[in-house]
Structure formats: C-alpha cells, structure tokens
Amino acid sequence: MHYTIFDTPIAKTVLRWLCWLFLKATGWRWVGKAPDCPKYIIIAAPHSTNWDFPIMLSIFCMLDDKSYWMGKHTLFRLPFKSLFRWLGGIPVERSSAHGVVEQTVEAFNRHEKLVIAIPPEGTRKKVAKWKTGFYHIACKAKVPIVLGHVDFPTKVGGYGPLFTPTGDIETDMKDIQQFYKDKRGKYWRKETEQSEAG
C-alpha cells in the first residue's frame, strides 16, 4: 500500500489532536478499541451523508488505527488526489466491482499488516440491501470483519464486535446487519419518514 500520514510520526500526532478537537467540538464520543489482529476489514456504516465517513475516520485515528479506506475514484481528482491518498484513500471504480475484490484480496495477501475500511452501502442514498464486496474480500483473504459504526442520534461511534465470516453469506449478512439495526446516519429521520410513507 502507498505511504500515508500514519507513516509520519509528527503528522500523525498532529492529526490525532485535530481529530480529538473536531470530535469534541461536534459532541461525538468514541467507544471500543482496535482488535489485536494484524489484518481485518472494518465496516463503516451507516453511510447516509458525506459527514458519516469523516467522523468515523476521525474516530479510527483517535483510537490509533492505521486504516486505509476506499472511495469513489472521482473523489481523487486534483487538487485533492495526493491529499486523499496520503490520508489513506484508495480510489475504486464501482463499475468493476469484481476487480476491486480481487485487487483488495491480493493486497491483503501481500501485506503482513493491513486494515481497510469499507462502507458496505456503497452510496450515501438509502439502500434496501448492502453491497457484499467487503464480505467476499474477507472470505477470500481469510480476514475477520470489525463492525465499525456511527450513530447520529446519540453521537457515539467506534468499534463493535469482531465477526468471522463462515461462508454462509445469507446468514452472516443478517447477523451483521442486525448489529446496525439501531444505528442511524445523519438523515435517519428523513429516511424513517420515507420508509413509513412507502
């Protein structure tokens, strides 16, 4: 993987302080801690707004977790391309999902330590079904999944349990999503209203 801010001790310390100030100023609390294992996928959910992911990444940084994250390739344009990559970003094209899975598995196989954060919804819009790329990556790379989360009503985010996929995707996805049943994104009220109206 490419060089990031986490490989720069002074910049990393400054970033942690900035994240601490940001979270405190916005009233967020963090819970849990990074698991004691060298490689894993961390789910970043829910993802209903551009604010969900930065808040979660700030929490990961506060908890001293060197995690890479995947973002739509159009985000990695000048003048932000180098900055986002330095902050751990990995550009992906959604149109080639199979390629993304295989490339990510290869990255896990090449590295002794690697953490990648993935928003399973794949979009900021409300979705009825999560994308399963993160699950296939975990199974093929033989790495566990950490249930990372943010909840806007309570302003609490952080690390949930460590989940080891069994290969039974239907059952596992139900178990994973059960954990997120009471977690809400920034626009959770609007989503609830739309669901009730439907």
N, C-alpha and C positions, 0 to 999 in steps of 0.2 A: 504494500500500500504506500501511498505518497506521504511525504513529510507534512506534519501538521503542527498546530500550535502546541499540542501536548508533548511534542518532542523538544520544545523550547522552554526550559525551566522558568526563566524570568517572566516570559509572556504568559505561560500557563498560570503562574501565581497571580499576575495582574488580572487575567481573565476570571479566575475564581473569585477574586474580590469584586469585580464588576458584576458577575452573576449573583453574588451574595447581595449586593446593593440593589440590583434590579428586582430580585425576588422579594426582598424585604420591603422595598418601596411599593411594590404592587400587591403586597399582602399574602404572598404564597409561602406555604410550608412544605418541607420535603420529608419523606419517610422512607425507611428501608435502607439498604446498602447493596453495593455491587457484590454479586456472588463470588465465592472463592474458586473460580474456574477460569482457565486461560482463554477459552473461546465460547462465544454464545451469540445468539440473536436476541435483541431486546425490542419488543413490540412498543411502538409509540402510538398510543391511542387514548381517547378518540382524537380524530383529526378533522375538525369542522371549520377551522379558520387558520389563517397564516400565523396566528398567535400561539396555537397549541404546541406546535413543534419547537419554536424557540424557547418557550417556557420549559418544555421537557428537556431540551438540550442543556439549558442553564442548570437544571436540577442534576443532570448527569455529571456536568462539570463540577458542581458543588460537592458531589459525592465522589469526586476524583476518579471518574470512569472515563478512560480514553476510548471513546466510541466514534466510529465513522457513521455517517448517515447517508441515505440515498435520497436524491431529489430529482425532479424533472429536469431534463437536460437544458430546457430553455432558461432555467434559473442561472445557469453557468455561462453567462454572456458577459462581455466587457461592459462596465469596468469591474464587475464583481467575481469574475471567473476564478482568478487566483485567490481572492479572499475566501470564497466559499470552500475551495479545495483545501486551503490552509486551515480552515475551521473543521475539517473532517468530511467535507461533502464529496459524494461520488455521483456524478451525473449519469442518469439512466434514461433510456428511451422506452416508453411504455409499449410501443408497437412491437418490440422484440423481447417480450417477457421471458420466453424460453431461454434466450441468450443471456439475459440478466441472471437467471437462476444458475445456469452452468458456470458463468464467469464468477459469480459470488462463491459457489462451491469450490472452484479452483483456488480462489483467494484464501478461503479457509484452509484448504489442503496445503497451501504454500507457507502459511504463517503459523508459528507456534503460539502466538497470542493475537487474537482478533475479536473485536466486538463491533457489530453492525446494528444500528437502529433502523427499523423499517416500519413505516406507517401502513398497516395492513389494509386500511380502507382504500388507499391508492389515490384518493381525491378528497377535497375539502367538502364535497357535496355529501348529503346523507345517502348512505347506500344500504340496501337490504342484505347484502352478502359481501363479506370481506374477500379480497384477493388472497389466494393461497400460496403465492410465491414464497413468502417467508417460511411457510411450513415445509414446502418441498426442499428449500435450501437446508433447513435444519435436519431433515431426514437424510438427505444425500451427503451432507457434510458431517453427519453424526454429532451435532452440537445441540445443546439444550436451548430452550426459549425462556427468556425472562419477561414477565408480564409488567412492562413499564406502563405508567398511566398518569393522566392528569384529570382533575375533576374541578370544573369551574365553580359550581355552587359552593363548595367547601374550600376552594383554593388550596387543595392538597394534591401533591404529585410525588412520584418516586418509583420505587421498585416493589413489585408484587412478588408472588412466588416464582420459583424456578420450575419450568414444565419440561418434561422429557417426552417428546413425541413417540407414540407407539407404532405409527404406521397406519393406524385406523383413522384416516383423516376426518371422517364424518363425526365420529365420537369425540376425537380430540378437539376439533373446532368448536363443537358445542360446549365442551368443558372450558376451553379458553375463553370463549365469548361470554360464558356465564359469569366469569370474574368481572367483566366490563359492564355487566347489566346495569349497575347503579352509578357508572362513571359518565359524566356529561361534559361535552365540549362547550365552547363559548356561547354558541347559539342553540343550546339544548332546549330552551323554552319554545323557540320558533319551530324546531324540529318536532317537539311533542305536539304542538298545536296542529301542524300539518298532518301528523300521523293520526290524531284524533279526528280531524276533519275528513281524512280519507276513509 
